[in-house]
């Protein structure tokens, strides 16, 4: 009887751990959603960002749509396996050279933000520093306008792009939004000229 009770207690402990992880994901998503709702869309600004951490899955340029979906499925599965506190929302990281060349749809990897550093080959560290930011509202395919506005803002403020760009979903299909109501935070690291 005691053995059965201990086994049940262990099962409950595991369930509580899973529930707490899900609760933390939901709380992080609530924070992001509230930030999206109070944001000013389409107006670039500068922001001093702290170091952040992402679980990433790299993509290759010759990858088929099916292979990309398989990579994405593997990414979500990995995020669950590590029991890391990943957010529910998905982001992307874009290479600096693609942004400079105006290739705003060339994703180098998908990313999921995590609360703290994790020792894993899939962890990517977003460096602390100054970022030029714009909150894009609209379909993902319309981000070009926001990127052009942001690059113009960077130039006008005598700054240079110093690294890869981070796109973090703030409101997306998870919120049951239409494509034209998506909200994406675009962050480009910058340094003075």
N, C-alpha and C positions, 0 to 999 in steps of 0.2 A: 504493500500500500504506500509506504514511504517513497519507494522508488518511482512509483507512478506519479505521486505528487511532485517529486523533484523533476521528473520529465515534463510534466504539465507546466511547472514553473519556468523551466528553460524555454519551452515553446512560447509562453506568454512574454518572456523577456525578449525573445527574438522578434515577436510581433510588435512589441512596444518600440524596439529599435527601428523596425521598418516604418512604423507609424510616425515616429519622430523625424526620420529622414524625409518622408513625404510631407509632413507638416512644414519642415524647414524649406523645402522646395516651393511649397505653396506660399509661404510668407515672403520668400525672395521674389516670387512672381507678383505678389500683391504690391511690394515696394516698387518694382519696375513699372507695373501698370499705373500706379499712382503718379510716378515720375512722368510717365508718358502723357497722362491726362492734364498735368499742370505745366507741361513744356510749351514753349513757343516754337512753332514749326517753321522751318525754312530760314531761320535767322542765325547765321554763323556766330560763334563766340569762342573765346579761349577758356580752357579749363585746365587747372593743375590736377593731374590724376595721380592717384597712388598706384603702387604695384598691384596687379591683378593676375589671376591664374585661370587658365583654361585647359580643359581636356580637348585635344584636337584630333582630327582625322584628315590626313593629307590627301589631296586629289592630284591626279596627273592630267595633262592636257589632252591625251589621247584616250581617256576613259569614256566608255559608253554610258548611257543613262542608266542601264541595268547595273553596271559595275558601281556607279556612283550611289545608287540606292542600296546596294549590298554593303558598301563602305559605311553608309549612314546607319543602316541597321546594326552593323557591327559596333559603330560608335555608341549608339544608345545602349546596346547590350553591355559594352565595356563600362559605361558610366554606371550602370546598375550593379555590375559585379564588384567594382571597387568600393561600393558603399560610400562614395564621395558625395558631398552635398552639392551636386550639380543643379543648376537652375533648370526649369522646364523649358525655357526659351532657348532657341538655337541662334548662333551667330556665325559669322564668317570672317576670315582674315584674308586680306588682299595684299599682294606683293607691291612694294613701293614702285617698282618699275612699271607695273600695269597701270597704276593710278597716274603716274607721270605721263604715260602714253595714251591716257584716255580710255583704257580698256576696263571699264567699271563692272563688267559682268564676269570677269575672269577670276573666279574664286580659287584660291590656293588651298584652303582648308575650311572645314566646318569646325565650329567651336562651341563648347558648353562651359560657361563660367562656373568655377568652383570657389568655395569660401576661403580655403587656405591651401597652401602649397602641399603637394603630394609628390612623393618620390616615385615617378613613373616616366617611362620614355614618351608617353603621350601628353605630358604636361608642357604647356607653353606659358612663358612668363611675359606678360605685358609690362614693359618698363614704366616706372614712375616718371613723370615729367609733364611738359606742357603739350597740350593737344588742341588742335583746331577742331571744333565740333559743330555739327549741324544735326538737328532732329528732322528727319525726312518723314513726311506723311504722304502716303500714296502707294501705288503699286511698286513692287520691287524693280520692275522694268523701267520705271521713271526716275530711278536714283541718279541718272546722268545729270539732270538739272541741279540736284542738290550738290553733287560732286563739283560741277563747274562753278557753282556759287561759292562753295567752300574753297576751291583752289584760287579763285579770284580774291577772296578774303585773305587768304594766306599771303598772296603776292602783295596786296595792298598794304598789309601790315609788316612788310619787309621780313618775311619768315621763309624758311625753306622746309620742305618735307624731309623728315629725318628717319623714317622707318615705315614699316608696314601699317596698313589701315585696318581698323577693327569696326565691324558692323555688328551691333547687338540689337536683336529684335526686342521691341518694347511692347508692341501690340501686334499680334499676327493671327494666323488661323486658329490658334488655341482659344482666342477670345471670340471666335465666331465672326470675325470681321470680314468685310469684303476686301478684295485686293487693294482698292483705292483708299481704304482706311487704315492700312498697315502703318505702323510707326517704327522707324528704325533709327537708332543712334549711330551716326557715322563719326569716327574719331581718328584723326590723322596726327601723328606725332610731329611736332615742329620745333625748329631752333631758329634763333635770330640770324640774319644774314651777316 
